[in-house]
Amino acid sequence: MNKPTNSKKKPKTKIKNKGKYEKPKRRKKTKKQKNKDPKRLGDIQIPVEHQIPQCQVCEEKKADFYCKKCQVHCCKKCEPQVHTEYLRESHYESTFKEPYIQCQKINPNLCNKHKKELCFYCKDGNELICTECYETCRKNKHSTLSLRDYSNEISRKIKIIINKIQKEEIQNKETIKCTHVNQNKLTQEIKELANFIENESDLLIQKIQNSKINYLNLLNKVEIISNTKFTKILNKKEEKQKKLNKNKNQIKKIEKLEKDEKTIKLIRESKKILSKEEEFDPKMNYLDKIKLKKENKTAWNLSSWNGIICGKKKYSSGKHQIKIKINQFPNSKNEWNQIRLGVVKTENRKNFIKNWDWEGTYYFRTWWVEWGEKKIQSRKLKRENGKSIETNYSENIFLKKNDIFEISLDMENKKISFKINEKNLGGWENLPEKVNFFAFLSGLKGEEKNKITII
């Protein structure tokens, strides 16, 4: 059906009689106006900087000029070689410095990969995605949301933050009011204290002046009395000195006798100590897996597994130090090694050697942790009442060749502490009444790999 000629819509105008207002039609913009103010995000151009090329003449510095007619990049120094005075006039317009900037059109509403409209949001990737990206996310089991749900979630979080800020503002206002009230109270109290101090300070000054006069009178009396007594004391002192001289001579004779007796006791005790220097006990050797030499003072693991050996000396009183030199202890990734040095309860020595009962042990160990990486940890441990307690150090301490490990025992206070090259490593308290030194050596390979000596 052909439309009638009178079907064209007339522009809305204001009618005087009815008093109504109708908006007229907007005029269409020309092509020039459309180009001036782009509305679409795809029409926005973003400058993209390119790297400035090097000078084509010297090939050392970056180019400062580009001649379009000569098609040459050149720097300021090389530019006179390219253009003579005659050429500069003819090539004047093209010798300006090029900005080396291009413009690239982007559309933020389109996917960079598939160039489709962005419809979803991926939580795992933290990015906006299109329909094709959505299918890949579903296969990878990513959590996704629509743009509407994503915007609602963000707005909900923003509202929660705004409510928190408003509550904090109300609390801050209340605290400010309270501080002002307290400040006014404090100022009043300070003023009252200042007045009170001023009034009492005057009274104290008067009392001090009066007491000063009384003390001066007393000092004069004391001087008179002291002079009379001092003369009497001097006379008595001379008599006492004579008696003291007699007593000193007698005391010297007694001290000589005591010194002679003490020296005899020290010599006897030193002989006992020298006879009981620390050494390994061959009888206390776990399945004879540890080999000894040099008067039972050096030990190493003979087999390819664990070995335990105890010392002969028993420690029950006094203070003692046991120094051990590390002859060999490899820390390589290809070898599994372990050293434990410490003290065991004397009553539990046999069970410790035969049955691996670690009850009553206090020791320090450096050992392998994981199979692939060969990590080594250092820690101190103890086992009491069937429970083992251990503490790691902030930094791992690797035993090396020629290191000196020291165990100090204070059996009076029942304490033990460890050192490596005079570096404190801590220790334990509440030791048993009697203890013996022990060494635990293990490794995948024997042949003197883990070797120690008592020095």
C-alpha positions in Angstrom: 0.0 0.0 0.0 1.3 3.4 -0.9 1.3 5.9 1.9 -0.7 9.0 1.4 1.1 12.2 0.7 -0.3 13.9 3.9 1.3 11.2 6.1 4.5 13.2 6.7 4.9 14.2 10.3 5.0 17.9 10.9 7.5 19.4 13.3 6.1 20.0 16.8 5.6 23.6 17.5 4.0 25.7 20.2 0.3 26.4 19.8 -0.8 29.7 21.2 -4.4 28.7 21.9 -3.7 25.4 23.7 -0.6 26.6 25.6 1.3 23.3 24.9 5.0 23.1 23.9 6.4 20.5 21.6 10.1 19.9 20.9 11.2 20.5 17.3 13.3 18.0 15.5 17.1 18.1 15.9 19.1 18.9 12.9 21.4 16.2 11.6 25.1 16.8 12.0 27.3 17.1 8.9 30.3 14.8 8.3 32.8 17.4 9.5 31.0 17.7 12.8 30.9 14.0 13.3 34.6 13.7 12.7 35.3 16.5 15.3 33.5 14.9 18.3 33.6 11.1 18.2 31.1 9.3 20.4 32.2 5.7 20.0 35.1 4.3 21.9 36.4 2.7 18.7 36.9 6.1 17.2 39.3 7.2 20.0 43.0 7.2 18.9 45.8 6.5 21.3 49.3 7.5 20.5 51.8 4.6 20.3 55.4 5.5 20.6 57.9 3.7 18.4 61.7 3.4 19.0 63.7 6.2 17.5 66.0 4.7 14.8 69.7 5.3 14.7 71.5 7.7 12.4 72.0 6.1 9.0 75.3 8.1 8.4 77.3 7.5 11.6 75.2 4.5 13.0 76.1 5.5 16.6 73.7 8.2 17.8 69.9 8.2 17.6 68.4 10.2 14.7 67.2 13.8 15.3 65.9 14.5 11.8 64.2 12.7 8.9 64.1 13.9 5.4 61.1 12.7 3.4 62.6 13.6 0.0 66.0 12.0 0.7 64.4 9.3 2.9 67.3 9.4 5.4 67.4 9.4 9.2 70.3 11.5 10.6 71.5 13.3 13.7 72.5 16.9 14.2 76.1 16.4 13.5 75.6 14.3 10.3 72.8 16.5 8.9 75.2 19.0 7.1 76.7 16.0 5.2 73.3 15.0 3.8 72.0 18.6 2.9 74.1 21.3 1.3 72.9 25.0 1.6 71.1 24.7 -1.7 69.3 21.5 -0.6 68.3 22.9 2.7 66.2 25.6 1.1 64.4 23.1 -1.1 64.1 20.4 1.6 63.2 22.9 4.4 59.8 21.5 5.2 60.9 17.9 5.5 63.9 18.5 7.7 61.9 19.0 10.9 62.3 16.4 13.7 59.9 13.6 13.3 57.9 12.7 16.5 58.0 9.0 15.6 54.4 8.6 17.0 51.6 6.9 15.3 48.0 6.6 16.3 46.3 3.3 16.8 42.5 2.8 17.0 41.3 0.7 19.9 37.9 -0.4 21.0 37.8 -1.3 24.7 34.4 -3.0 24.3 35.9 -5.7 22.0 38.1 -8.7 22.8 41.7 -8.4 21.8 41.9 -12.0 20.7 38.6 -12.6 18.9 37.4 -9.0 18.4 34.0 -9.7 19.8 31.9 -7.8 22.3 32.9 -8.4 26.0 29.9 -10.0 27.8 31.4 -11.8 30.8 34.0 -11.5 33.6 36.4 -14.3 34.6 37.4 -14.3 38.3 40.4 -16.6 37.9 41.9 -14.5 35.0 40.6 -11.2 36.5 39.6 -9.9 33.0 36.6 -9.3 30.8 35.9 -12.0 28.2 33.8 -12.6 25.1 31.6 -15.6 24.3 34.5 -17.6 22.7 36.7 -16.9 25.8 33.7 -18.0 28.0 33.7 -21.5 26.4 37.4 -21.9 27.1 36.9 -20.8 30.7 34.1 -23.3 31.1 36.5 -26.1 29.9 39.2 -24.9 32.4 36.5 -24.8 35.1 37.0 -21.1 35.8 34.4 -19.1 37.8 32.6 -16.5 35.6 30.0 -13.9 36.0 27.9 -11.8 33.7 28.7 -8.1 33.4 25.5 -7.2 35.3 26.3 -9.5 38.2 29.9 -8.3 38.3 28.8 -4.7 38.5 26.2 -5.5 41.2 28.9 -7.3 43.2 31.3 -4.3 42.9 28.5 -1.8 43.9 27.6 -4.0 46.9 31.2 -3.9 48.1 31.4 -0.2 47.6 28.3 0.3 49.7 29.8 -1.8 52.5 32.9 0.3 52.4 30.9 3.6 52.5 28.9 2.4 55.5 32.1 1.6 57.4 33.5 5.0 56.6 30.3 6.7 57.8 30.4 4.8 61.1 34.0 5.7 61.6 33.2 9.3 61.0 30.5 9.3 63.6 32.8 7.6 66.1 35.6 10.1 65.4 33.2 13.0 66.0 32.2 11.5 69.4 35.8 11.0 70.4 36.7 14.6 69.4 33.8 15.9 71.7 35.1 13.7 74.6 38.6 15.0 74.1 37.5 18.6 74.2 35.6 18.0 77.4 38.5 16.2 79.0 40.9 18.9 77.9 38.9 21.6 79.6 38.8 19.5 82.8 42.5 19.0 82.8 43.2 22.7 82.3 41.1 23.6 85.3 42.8 20.9 87.4 46.3 22.1 86.3 45.4 25.7 87.3 44.2 24.5 90.8 47.4 22.5 91.3 49.6 25.4 90.3 47.9 27.7 92.9 48.2 25.0 95.5 51.9 24.5 94.8 52.7 28.2 94.9 51.0 28.5 98.4 52.7 25.5 99.9 56.2 26.3 98.4 56.3 29.6 100.5 55.5 27.6 103.7 58.2 25.0 102.9 60.9 27.7 102.3 60.2 29.2 105.7 60.4 25.8 107.4 63.7 25.0 105.7 65.3 28.3 106.8 64.3 27.7 110.4 65.6 24.1 110.3 68.9 25.3 108.8 69.6 27.5 111.9 68.8 24.5 114.2 71.2 22.2 112.3 74.0 24.7 112.6 73.7 24.9 116.3 73.6 21.1 116.6 76.8 20.8 114.4 78.7 23.0 116.8 77.7 20.9 119.8 78.7 17.7 117.9 82.1 19.0 117.0 82.9 19.7 120.7 81.8 16.2 121.7 83.5 14.4 118.8 86.9 16.0 119.6 86.8 14.8 123.2 85.8 11.2 122.1 88.3 11.1 119.2 91.3 11.5 121.6 90.0 8.5 123.7 89.5 6.4 120.5 93.1 7.0 119.4 94.4 5.8 122.7 92.4 2.6 122.5 93.4 2.1 118.8 97.1 1.8 119.7 96.3 -0.9 122.2 94.2 -2.9 119.7 96.9 -2.7 117.0 99.3 -4.4 119.3 96.9 -7.2 119.9 96.2 -7.5 116.1 99.8 -7.8 115.2 100.1 -10.8 117.6 96.9 -12.4 116.0 98.2 -11.9 112.4 101.4 -13.8 113.1 99.3 -16.7 114.4 96.9 -16.5 111.4 99.8 -16.7 108.9 101.1 -19.9 110.5 97.6 -21.4 110.2 97.2 -20.4 106.6 100.4 -22.1 105.6 99.2 -25.3 107.1 95.8 -25.0 105.2 97.6 -24.3 101.9 99.7 -27.4 102.2 96.6 -29.5 102.8 94.7 -27.9 99.8 97.6 -28.5 97.4 97.6 -32.2 98.4 93.9 -32.5 97.7 94.1 -30.7 94.4 96.9 -33.0 93.2 94.9 -36.0 94.2 91.8 -34.7 92.4 93.8 -33.7 89.3 95.2 -37.3 89.1 91.6 -38.6 89.2 90.5 -36.2 86.5 93.4 -37.0 84.2 92.8 -40.7 84.6 89.1 -40.1 83.6 89.4 -38.1 80.4 86.6 -38.5 78.0 86.8 -41.3 75.4 84.5 -43.6 73.6 83.4 -46.9 75.2 83.9 -49.8 72.8 81.4 -51.9 74.8 78.7 -49.3 74.2 78.7 -49.6 70.4 75.5 -50.3 68.5 76.2 -53.6 66.6 79.8 -52.6 66.3 78.9 -50.3 63.4 81.2 -47.5 64.5 84.9 -47.9 64.2 87.4 -46.4 66.7 91.1 -45.6 66.7 93.7 -43.2 68.3 93.0 -44.4 71.9 89.2 -44.6 71.3 88.9 -40.8 70.6 88.2 -40.8 66.9 85.0 -42.5 65.5 83.3 -42.9 62.1 80.4 -44.9 60.7 81.7 -48.1 59.2 78.5 -49.3 57.6 76.0 -47.6 55.3 73.4 -47.0 58.0 73.0 -45.7 61.6 75.5 -46.2 64.4 75.5 -45.1 68.1 78.4 -45.0 70.6 78.6 -43.7 74.2 81.4 -42.2 76.2 83.0 -43.9 79.3 82.9 -41.0 81.7 79.9 -40.3 83.9 79.0 -36.7 84.8 77.1 -36.2 88.1 78.6 -33.0 89.6 80.8 -30.0 88.7 81.2 -28.2 85.4 82.6 -29.9 82.3 83.3 -29.2 78.6 83.5 -31.8 75.8 85.1 -30.6 72.6 84.6 -32.5 69.4 86.4 -31.8 66.1 84.5 -32.5 62.8 87.0 -34.3 60.6 84.6 -35.1 57.8 80.9 -34.4 57.2 79.9 -34.0 53.5 76.9 -31.7 52.7 76.6 -32.7 49.1 73.3 -33.5 47.4 74.4 -37.0 46.4 75.0 -38.2 50.0 72.6 -38.7 52.9 74.4 -37.8 56.2 73.4 -37.1 59.8 75.3 -36.3 63.0 73.7 -36.1 66.5 75.9 -35.1 69.5 74.7 -34.8 73.1 74.1 -36.5 76.4 72.0 -39.6 77.5 70.8 -40.7 80.9 73.3 -43.3 82.4 70.4 -45.6 83.5 69.1 -45.8 79.9 72.4 -46.3 78.1 71.9 -50.0 77.4 68.3 -49.6 76.1 69.5 -46.6 74.1 72.2 -48.7 72.4 70.3 -52.0 71.9 66.6 -51.0 71.6 66.9 -47.4 70.3 65.1 -46.0 73.3 65.7 -42.2 73.2 64.3 -41.6 76.7 66.5 -39.1 78.6 68.5 -37.8 75.6 69.5 -34.1 75.2 71.3 -33.4 71.9 71.9 -31.3 68.8 71.5 -32.7 65.3 72.2 -31.7 61.7 70.2 -33.9 59.3 68.8 -34.5 55.9 65.1 -33.4 55.3 63.9 -34.1 51.7 65.1 -36.7 49.2 65.2 -34.7 46.0 66.4 -31.3 47.2 68.8 -32.6 50.0 67.8 -29.9 52.4 69.8 -29.9 55.7 68.2 -28.7 59.0 69.9 -28.0 62.4 67.9 -28.2 65.6 68.2 -29.1 69.3 66.0 -31.9 70.7 65.3 -33.6 74.0 63.1 -36.6 75.0 61.5 -36.8 78.5 58.6 -38.9 79.7 58.0 -40.4 76.3 57.7 -36.9 74.6 60.2 -35.4 72.2 60.6 -31.6 72.1 62.6 -29.9 69.4 63.3 -26.3 68.3 64.5 -25.1 64.9 66.9 -22.3 64.4 66.3 -19.2 62.2 69.3 -20.1 60.1 70.6 -23.7 59.2 74.0 -24.5 60.7 76.0 -26.8 58.4 78.8 -28.8 60.0 82.0 -28.6 58.0 85.5 -30.0 58.1 87.6 -28.6 61.0 84.6 -27.2 62.9 84.8 -27.5 66.7 81.5 -28.5 68.4 81.4 -27.9 72.2 79.1 -29.3 74.8 79.2 -27.6 78.2 77.7 -29.3 81.2 76.7 -27.6 84.5 75.7 -30.6 86.7 75.3 -28.4 89.8 72.4 -26.5 88.1 71.5 -29.5 85.8 72.0 -27.5 82.5 73.5 -28.3 79.1 74.4 -25.9 76.2 75.9 -26.2 72.7 78.4 -24.2 70.7 79.8 -24.4 67.1 83.1 -22.4 66.7 82.2 -20.4 69.8 78.7 -19.6 68.5 76.0 -20.2 71.1 73.2 -22.6 70.0 71.2 -22.7 73.2 70.5 -25.8 75.4 68.3 -27.5 77.9 67.6 -27.5 81.6 66.5 -30.1 84.2 69.0 -32.8 83.3 69.1 -36.2 85.1 71.5 -36.8 88.0 73.9 -38.8 85.9 74.6 -38.5 82.2 77.0 -39.9 79.6 78.2 -38.4 76.3 77.0 -40.1 73.0 77.5 -39.7 69.3 75.0 -40.8 66.5 76.6 -41.1 63.0 74.7 -42.2 59.9 75.0 -42.1 56.1 74.4 -44.0 52.9 78.2 -44.5 52.5 80.7 -45.4 55.2 84.5 -45.2 54.6 85.1 -42.4 57.2 82.5 -40.1 55.6 81.2 -38.9 59.0 84.3 -38.7 61.2 84.7 -37.0 64.6 87.4 -36.8 67.3 87.3 -35.8 70.9 89.9 -33.2 71.7 
